[in-house]
Amino acid sequence: MRASILKLATKISIECGTYTGVTPNDPEYKILDPVITDEMAEIAMGLKVRKYVTAEQVAKKVKKPLGRVKEVLDELTQIGVCRCNFKDGEDKYFLPIWVPGIMEMMVGNKELCERYPVIAECFEEYTRRRIAPLAPFIPVGQGMMRVIPVEMAIQNDAHRGTYEEIHQIVDNSWAIAVTDCSCRRTRRLMGEGCGHLERLRRHVTQLGYAFYEISAATTAGTRQLMKAVAGRLAQLPPVTVYEPEYVKPLAEAGSAEDLRIEQFGDVWSISGPWMERLLNDINFEDYESRMYFDRQLRRSGLFQRLEAMGIEEGDTVSIYHLEFTYAK
């Protein structure tokens, strides 16, 4: 385990608002580990998520020579960990969120992905974890992974632009980039094929299954698919209804003021009746359980109380058998 990588992954997750604990077994850590040096991680700690900073500001924060900081920031940009835009007459840098952001940019680096297939695996794992719980609540054709228009889902009424419209868009653009499909590259590196539609169609039909082509961008083909699915569902036997089983409700956090907080150098020990009950209900091997734990701590006001008591970034927080590094 590399402390510098764990610290950087934790920082990004916290500033993204997605922090539920990061371990060396999580994709946030594993995607950075093979490609980021300790020096890169230290300098990246001077960046902020979705907030522009200059190389001079980063150098001052991490206390390293400006020339070297600029070189490393450009290397991080090439890897995909950070982004650089020319603003107000100078280069400015920022950390994107994990997805869509850092992980997609790293998958877009073909040479890097070919050398370290774990990048693709981490992108798939993280995306699946985040998107799967939300998918049932997203209307058809309005998924999150969209590029045009910026920060909006593509409308269902698809429009085919004229030559003049496209020509104007190209002429008014200062930079245009094209990359391979990140999902196809990911699947290929995971040993699941390159995603060519015709090969997939042939394989599916040879197995005796129906094949439907659909477009998430325009919703083309989705009506036919839904009708076919509805027809098959209508042929299923009635659903057996079972009596629901009792599920014990999870413990909830109380007030941070009810906790006992002791400082031993750079270690902060936290204990209290409701904290012990909450810990007993958390499975730290389960992603959603860690998410629940993080929400409860934030709701209790624990982090605000620690800040008021003077906790510093990098200090260790000890809650019974659980320890983690504090990052702002």
C-alpha positions, -999 to +999 in steps of 0.1 A: +000+000+000+013+034-010+003+062+014+007+089-012-017+073-037-042+065-009-041+101+002-046+115-033-075+091-041-091+100-008-088+137-015-104+134-049-133+114-036-139+138-007-139+168-030-161+150-055-186+144-027-185+106-033-162+096-004-172+065+014-138+053+024-110+044+000-089+012+004-061-003-018-088-027-031-110+001-045-108+012-081-100+048-070-067+035-056-059+008-081-062+030-112-036+055-099-012+030-084+006+017-115+010+051-133+014+078-106+048+083-089+049+095-053+062+128-066+032+131-089+008+123-061+024+149-038+021+176-065-014+166-074-024+172-037-020+209-046-048+208-071-085+210-065-115+192-080-132+214-106-115+246-094-088+262-115-054+269-100-021+280-116+012+261-115+025+289-092-003+283-067+004+246-067+041+251-063+035+274-033+011+249-017+033+218-021+066+237-015+084+225-046+102+244-074+079+260-100+097+245-130+095+210-117+058+214-107+050+226-142+067+196-157+048+172-134+014+189-140+019+185-177+027+148-172-004+144-151-024+161-179-011+136-204-019+107-182-055+120-177-054+127-139-058+164-143-068+189-170-052+221-183-070+250-199-057+283-211-076+309-190-069+346-184-037+345-204-021+315-186-024+277-182-046+267-153-051+232-139-079+213-121-088+177-111-120+164-127-143+141-108-137+103-112-165+096-138-171+112-161-136+126-158-103+111-146-111+075-153-124+082-188-094+103-197-071+076-185-089+050-206-086+074-235-048+072-232-043+042-255-006+035-248-012+037-211-042+014-212-024-012-233+004-013-208-018-013-177-052-031-184-061-025-148-071+010-158-100-003-179-110-027-152-111+001-126-132+023-150-157-005-155-159-013-117-163+023-106-189+032-132-209+000-125-210+008-088-221+044-094-245+040-123-263+008-114-282+021-083-293+052-104-303+035-136-339+026-127-346+063-120-332+077-153-357+083-182-350+064-214-327+084-237-316+108-209-286+089-194-257+107-177-229+101-201-235+128-226-212+152-245-234+174-267-249+197-255-226+203-225-241+195-191-274+184-206-289+151-217-295+149-255-332+155-262-353+127-277-362+147-308-330+140-328-319+166-353-296+159-383-275+190-389-270+205-423-235+209-438-236+246-431-245+240-394-216+215-389-192+237-409-200+267-385-194+245-354-161+233-367-149+268-378-158+283-344-140+256-324-105+262-311-098+225-305-113+193-317-104+159-304-115+123-314-108+092-292-118+056-294-150+046-275-140+042-239-166+014-233-154-007-263-117-003-253-126-012-217-144-044-227-116-054-251-089-050-224-111-070-201-111-099-226-148-094-236-143-086-273-140-053-292-178-046-294-183-047-332-220-048-338-220-073-367-199-098-348-223-094-318-254-098-341-240-130-356-231-145-323-265-137-308-286-149-337-265-181-339-275-188-303-312-185-314-319-152-297-336-121-311-313-091-318-324-055-315-303-024-324-310+006-302-295+041-297-292+056-263-287+091-279-318+091-301-339+063-285-341+047-320-352+011-318-362+013-281-399+012-289-396-021-308-375-035-280-400-026-253-428-041-273-409-073-278-401-074-240-437-067-231-449-095-253-425-120-237-434-108-202-471-113-209-463-150-215-448-155-181-468-173-153-483-152-125-458-139-100-457-157-067-463-133-038-443-139-006-447-124+028-420-098+034-394-108+059-386-085+088-354-065+083-338-049+113-334-012+107-298+001+106-285+021+135-284+059+129-260+085+141-268+108+169-252+142+176-215+147+174-217+165+207-225+132+224-192+117+213-160+115+233-131+129+212-096+127+225-064+139+208-031+120+212-006+139+190-018+135+154-043+107+164-079+116+172-098+089+191-136+089+189-160+069+209-196+069+221-226+047+224-243+056+191-210+053+173-205+018+186-240+008+175-235+023+141-202+005+135-217-028+144-242-024+115-216-014+089-200-039+065-168-021+053-163-047+026-196-035+010-196-002-010-231+008-002-227+001+035-196+024+035-217+050+018-243+049+045-217+052+072-202+083+056-236+099+053-244+093+089-210+108+101-217+139+080-252+142+093-240+140+129-217+170+125-186+150+134-164+165+108-174+200+117-166+193+154-132+179+145-124+210+124-134+232+153-111+212+176-082+218+152-077+185+133-051+188+105-051+172+071-031+140+073-040+133+110-053+098+119-089+093+130-095+063+151-130+050+158-127+018+177-113-008+153-115+016+123-087+040+113-084+064+084-064+094+073-082+128+076-083+148+044-100+181+038 
